[in-house]
Amino acid sequence: MNIAVFGCKSTTKYLLENLENVKINHLITVSKEKSRKIDIADYFDLERTAKNLDIDVYHCKKYSLKNEYDIEFINSLDIDIAFVIGWQRLIPGEILDSVRAGVFGMHGSSMNLPFGRGRSPMNWSIIEDRKYFYTNLFMYDSGIDSGDILDTVKFSISNKDTSETMHYKNTLSMKYLIEKNIKKLESAGDLSLKKQLPFNPTYYPKRMPMDSLIDWREDIHSIERFVRAVTKPFNGAFTFIDDIKLTIYSAQILCMVEFGFEEKKIGEIVALFESGKFIVKCIDGLLLVNEYDLSNLQNSLIEKGKILKSRNIRKFTLNEFGKYDLEGEK
């Protein structure tokens, strides 16, 4: 059985190294140089990983694979099954048609498909304070996350989950789904694929690094979730102090009691500790900032009385339920 993987991220690396009883023959990936040009989030150079696992590597000419050379070469590999893991692009129809058993990918959402297609679903799930996440193993077609479903895993989202831990859970779900279904896929028999629910699909919008700017006008619970949602492996939530970018990777609600800081300004640093951690006054409580980076400058700018500021915040459109997935948005 000739199995290929499309991927270029740390999730790809984990699955290549940890899949049991699944021999991967080919890796279609992106070179380090190309990843820098197109700024792939959480990119991982998989050359050494593939070599250690005796996997042939092909570095695509275009991340979209929409060029004659990529299509011709990949089709020449005579692939039986392909998995898309850590690859944020559609697979061209000419490649889909050439893979015997099909190309299978993962898409997760806090609601089952067709709700929550599109970009950054794990980030959005934390921002929206969702409690569950569905990871689907589905067959690729020409649409966006629109293919028929082979299998699904549902896991919980805790009030301590971050974008990192969500990636861990989702990666474990991917591993489980592939190992559970590999014999069925290799048999080339009836896969009993399930159609997505018969509702109008909704799509989450793409998040850009600039969208990680903290809005100090939000309530403290929303801010705390926001920090967890965009922390590593992403760029982290950020704000400005004296016009210098301050990135916040970890923060927690310290207390809803304000210890005499009621009259302080929103976004003001009201306490600074020997550890370097500091407290920010929010609308309805005190936020303890645990881990941060001040653009490689000395942390001497962190002082009591300094005001953390936001500017030019892009606001996303909400649906009728106050969530961010919209019909017809792609």
Sequence and secondary structure as in RCSB ss.txt:
>XXXX:A:sequence
MNIAVFGCKSTTKYLLENLENVKINHLITVSKEKSRKIDIADYFDLERTAKNLDIDVYHCKKYSLKNEYDIEFIN
SLDIDIAFVIGWQRLIPGEILDSVRAGVFGMHGSSMNLPFGRGRSPMNWSIIEDRKYFYTNLFMYDSGIDSGDIL
DTVKFSISNKDTSETMHYKNTLSMKYLIEKNIKKLESAGDLSLKKQLPFNPTYYPKRMPMDSLIDWREDIHSIER
FVRAVTKPFNGAFTFIDDIKLTIYSAQILCMVEFGFEEKKIGEIVALFESGKFIVKCIDGLLLVNEYDLSNLQNS
LIEKGKILKSRNIRKFTLNEFGKYDLEGEK
>XXXX:A:secstr
  EEEE  BHHHHHHHHH SS    EEEE  HHHHHHHT TTB   HHHHHHTT EEEE SSTT  SHHHHHHHH
HT  SEEEE S  S   HHHHTTSSSEEEEEEEESS TTTTEES HHHHHHHTT SEEEEEEEE  SSSS S EE
EEEEEE  TT  HHHHHHHHHHHHHHHHHHHHHHHHHTS    B   SS  EEE    GGGGB  TTS HHHHHH
HHHHH TTS  EEEEETTEEEEEEEEEEEESS TT TTS TTBEEEE TTS EEEEETTEEEEEEEEE TTS GG
G  TT B B  S       TTS S EET  
